[in-house]
Amino acid sequence: MEEKKKELLLPASVLIAGILISVAVIYSTGKKSLVADNPSDIDQAANILDAATPANLRPVSADDHLFGKPESRLKIVEFSDLECPFCKDFHLVLKQAVSNYDGKLAWVYRHFPLEGLHPKALKEAEATECAAELGGNDAFWKYIDKIFDVTPSNNGLDLNLLPKIASDIGLDEKKFKTCLDSGRYAEKINVQTADAEAAGGRGTPYSVIIDEKNDKKIVIPGALPFEGVQSLKAVIDKLLEN
């Protein structure tokens, strides 16, 4: 009997270890650094700019949700998961960046829910699209702001709150619920997830800065802070020098 138990426990142990390793790999992407720990901001930015660029990033179009001025020279395309704690932090960084570089930087939000880690994130992503359907681009961004404000992250949001969040930002709760229950935006989320993976995304946040003046695409390694060593500001400043 004891021998039999050992035989059953071994495969289970291997499976659990595999899951833990997978989770660690995905989460590490949110904090991953492409450069050494102690160089100057200038060196850090240069290393990021020299990193490999994505070959298959879908161009920004009128179908995208954009925050900032469409004519901005730089556009940062962020693939995000609404239950990702790193995305929650980076969301505030990107708002600060757009404000700081008014007219020079715009932010494009695309969906990349990691369903293996955060099963609720797909429905939350659909909810943002229903908000956009009912209230336009402004409602889309307000809805995302509110979700990040109330969610504890890591699949912790009660999905029953989604219609209330819509009401809180001024949308018709009944119409919102009808849209959400229809599931009509699930395919759009799936397409954007495939776009993220095709462009090299393996975790969230996964972001790419498009420099339209110099025809460059630069991958941002995870949730960078706005300022400091290896910061988003250092990268943007370096790009705007040319």
Secondary structure, DSSP 8 states (H G I E B T S, - for coil): -HHHHHHHHHHHHHHHHHHHHHHHHHHHHHH--SS-SSS-HHHHHHHHHTS---S------TTSEEES-TT-SEEEEEEE-TT-HHHHHHHHHHHHHHHHTTTTEEEEEEE---TTT-TTHHHHHHHHHHHHHHHHHHHHHHHHHHHHHH--SSS-S-GGGHHHHHHHTT--HHHHHHHHHHTTTHHHHHHHHHHHHHTT--SSSEEEEEETTTTEEEEE-SS--SSSTT-HHHHHHHHHT-
